[in-house]
Amino acid sequence: MLTYLPLAGGVGLFLYGITLLGESLERAAGAKLSRLLRRMTRGRWRPMLLGLCVTAVIQSSTATTVMTIGLVNGGILGLEQAAGVILGANIGTTATAWLLSLSELSGGGLLMELLKPSGLAPILLLVGGLGYLLAKDKGPSKARSLLPLGFGLLFLGMNMMEQALLPLSERGDFRALFMRCDSLPTGVLAGALVTALIQSSSASVGMLQALASTGMVPFSTAVPIIMGQNIGTCVTVLLASVGSGLNARRAAMVHFYFNLFGTIAFSALIYGVKATVGIPFWHDPVSRSGISLFHTLFNVFNTLWMMPLLDRLLHLVERTVGGRRVAGLAESRTA
């Protein structure tokens, strides 16, 4: 039982690091981000690019989507602009996974070691701690000092999880647990449930990367789990829309349909390729960067094929969440 305590501590630090990172960024630049969202949502592709950039900065697609729903609920954004931002946010959320993949940097030099999360963590914690203590006010300067603290805790938690999971990789029962998730239904369900429970796809993907570092997660298991993680992250957004106006609820449903239909389409593509021409590395262990790459491909692929069909997606959403349509930017609180 004591073997799992470092793992539990690592998960706790990782989750708190992501939460602290998102909250400090919202406190430091929340109002500015909201104004930026209002100004830069003309057209169809600009909202998508904005959602991508904002999410890459604040490291949370959930935070971007919830903020977008708030703007829709206030009548500031229309449903079409919000849909573009939400689609872009799904690509931007992959930035966290790529940051965590820095652990795979090779080379024995000091610079390479410092660029790895295990080397960055103590430096960021020192900088953030000193900045927080020396900040003279409780406003933006305090919030900015929490950014390196958030990253530091994120990387420290990741390292703790990896170290705790390393001995477990030798256990046959632990390996068997993940081999059971190599089918599409069980993998998607497992990924969705874990992500819904911890309410963060970035954290869920990070935990999967920590497991991948032990060499016991094959590509066949990672693929359905990652797709399920993207569905599970919709739970927080759907909960945030409860009690909101009509178009806010529709915006939350856009997020859900994007990930649901994306999982169906991408599953058909990748399992179709596997069944016809085969995938040679299907049962090989997946790396952290491999997880990051697949996570990115999944979201980019789905955004590219859904953007031209956005009108049909919105029509489906309007039929699902019924009510009177209000035209223009001031679509708001029709219940």
N, C-alpha and C positions, 0 to 999 in steps of 0.2 A: 504493500500500500504506500509506503514511504517513497517508492520509486516514482509514483505519479505526482508527488507534491511539487517538484520543480516544473513539471509540465503544466500543472494547474497555475502555478505562479507566472509562468511564461505567457500562458493564454490571458491571464488577468492583466499583465503589463501591456501586452499587445493590444488588447481591446481598449484599455484606458488611454494608451498612446494615440490610437486612432480617434477616440472621442475628444481628447484634449486638443489634438491637432485641428479637428474640424471646428470645435467651439472657439478656439483662440483666433482662427482665421475669420470666423463670422464676426467676432467681437472687434477685430482689428479692421476689417474691411467690409462688414456686412452691408452697411448702408451704401457704400460705393458700388458693391457688386449688384445690389438691387437697382441702382440708377443705371448701371451699365447694361443690365438685362433689358431695361425699358428702352434704352436708346438704340440698342443694336439688334433688334429683332424684326427688322424689315426683310421682306423676301422669304425664301424658303431655306436656302443653304446657310445664310448668316446666323440664324438662330441655332442651327446645328453646330456650327463652328464655335459659337459663343458658349454653348453648353459643354462642348469638349474642353475648351480652354479653362473655363471656371472650375470644372470638376477636376482637371489635372492639377490645378492650383490648390484647391481645398481638400483634395484627396477623398472625396465622398460624393458619389452620384446621388445617394439618398438625400444629402443636404441640399444639393442643387435642385433636385426634383421637388423636395418639400418647399423650398423657397419659391420655385416657379409656381407651384400650386397656390401658395399664398398670394402671389401677384395676380394669378388668374382669378382667385376668389375676390380680390379687391378690385377687379375690373380693369387692371392695368395692362395685362396681357390677354390676347385672344387665344382661343384654343389651338389654332394652327401654329402660332408663334411658340406656344408652350410645348407643342408636340415636337417641334424642331429642336428646342433646347433639351428636351428629355432624351431624344435620340442621340444627340451629341454627348450628353452626360454619360451614356453607356459606354462610349469609346473612351472618354476622359478618365473613367474609373480604373482603366487598365494601367495607369501611370504608377499606382502603388505597387502592383505586382512587378513592374520593371525595376523599380527602386530596390525591391527586396531581392531581385535577381543579381544585384551587384556582388553578392557573396560568391558568385562563381568566377569572379575576375581572377585570372591566373597571373603568376609572377611573384617573385619573392622580395621585390623592392619595397621600401618604406611607403612610397606613394600608393602602390597597389593595396597594401595592407590597410592604409588609412581610408581608402575609398570603399572598402568592404563595410557592411553594416556593423560587424563586430568591432571594427576600428573606429567608425564614425560615432557609435553610441556614446562612449565616455566623453568624447570631445563635445558633442552636442549637449549632453547633460550638464557638463561644466559651464559651457557658454550660456545655456538657458537658465541654469540656477543662479549664476552671477548676475545675469541681466535682470532676472526677476527681483533679486534682493536689492539691486542698485536702482531700479526704476522708482522714480519719485512720485508717480501718480498711479491711480488704478484704472486709467483709461487705456488708449491704444498702445502705449509703450509697455505696459504690463502684459497686454495681450500678445504683442509681438515677441516678448521674451519667452512666452509659453510655446512658440512655434518650435524652436530647437529642442525644448523639453519633450514636446510631443513626438518629434522624430526620434529623439534619443530613446524614449521609452518603447516606441514601436520597434526599433532595431534591437534593443536589449531583450524585449520579450520574444522576438523572433529567434535570437540566438539561444535563449533559454529553452525554447521549445525544441529546437534542433538537437541540443545537447541531451535533453531528457528523452527524446525519441530514438536516439542512436542505439542504446542498449536494447530497446524494445524491438528494433528491426531484426534482431536475431531470433525472436520468439515466433514459433510456427503459428500459434493461435492468432497473434497480432497480424501476421501476414495474411492469414486465411480470412480475417475480417474484411480486409480491403479487396481481396480477390472476389468476394461475394458481390461487390459493387461494380463488377466489370460488365454487367448487362445494362442496357439502356434504362429500363424502368427503375431498377433498384438504385443505380447511380444517380439518376436525376432526382429521385425521391430523397436520397441521402443528402445530396448537395442542397436541395431546397429546404429540408428540415433544419439542417445545421445553420444555414444562413438566416432563415426566419427566426431561429432561436437567438442568435447573437446580433441580429439586425444590422449586418454589415457584410456586403459581398467582398469588400476589400480584405476584411479580417478573415473571412472564410477562405478566400483564395490564399492568403498568407499562411494559414494553418495547413492548407494542402501543400504549399511549397515547403513548409517545414517537414512534413511527412515525406515529400519527394526527395529531400536531402539525404534521407536514410537509404534510398535506393530500393524501397519496397513498394512504390506506387507505379504500376505499369501504365502506359499510355491508354490502354483499354479501360482502365478505371478512372483516370483523370478526365477523360473526355465527357462522359455523362455527368460526372460530379460537377464539373465547371458549368455545364449547361444548366444543371439544377440550381447552382448557386445564383445564376442570373434570374431565375424565377423566384427564388426565396427572398431576394432583396426587395421584391414588390410588396411584401407584407407591410413593412414600415410605411411606405408611401400610401398604400390603401387605407391603413389606419389613420394616417395624418389627414386624409380627405373626408373622414367621417364627420358629418355635421357641417361640411362646407357647402358652398353654392354648387349649382348644377355643373358648370363648366370645370370647377375644381375637381369634382368627382370624375368627370370625363377625362381630365388630364391624367389623373391617377390610373384610369383604365387604359389610357394610351401606353403608359409605362408597362402595365401588365401584359397587354396584347403584344407589344413589341417583343418582350422576352419569351412569351409563350409561342407565338408564331415563329420567332427566330429559332427557338429550340427545335420545333417541328421541321422547319426548312433545313437547318444545318444538320440535324440528325439524318434526314433523308439524303443529303449530299454526302456526308462522310461515311455513313454506313452503306450507302449505295456504291461508293468507290471501293470500300472494303470488300463488298460482296462480288464485285465485277473484276477489278484488276488487282485487288488486295493492297494491304498496307504492310510493308515488310517489318516496320518497327512497332507494330500494334501491341505486342506483348513485352516490349522492352521497357526498362525503367525510364520514367520521364524525369527530366531535369527541371529546376526552378525556372530557367529561361524558357524551356519548352512549355510549361504551364502559362507563362506570361504571353508567349507567342500565340498559343491556342486561344487564350482569353481575348487577346486583341483581334485575332482573325474572326472569331465568333461575332464580336460586336461590330467590327467594320463591315463584314459581309452583310449582316442583318440591316445595318443602317443604309448601305448602298442600294439594296434591293427594295427596302421599304420607303425610302424617300420619294421615288417616283409614284408610289402607290399611296402616298399620305392622305389624299382625298378620300380614297376608299376606306382606309383605316379609320379616319375621322367619322365617316358615314356609319361604319360598324359600331364605333363607340357611341355615337348619338342614338343609334337604335338600341344599344345595350342599356345605356343610362338615359332613359326616356325623359322627355320634357320639352318645353318650348325653346327653340333655338333663338338666341339673341345675337344679332350681327354686330361686327365691329370690335374694337378693342375693349369696349366697355361691357363685354359679355361677363355677367357676374352672377348675382346671388339668386337666380331663379330657382326655386326649390322644387 
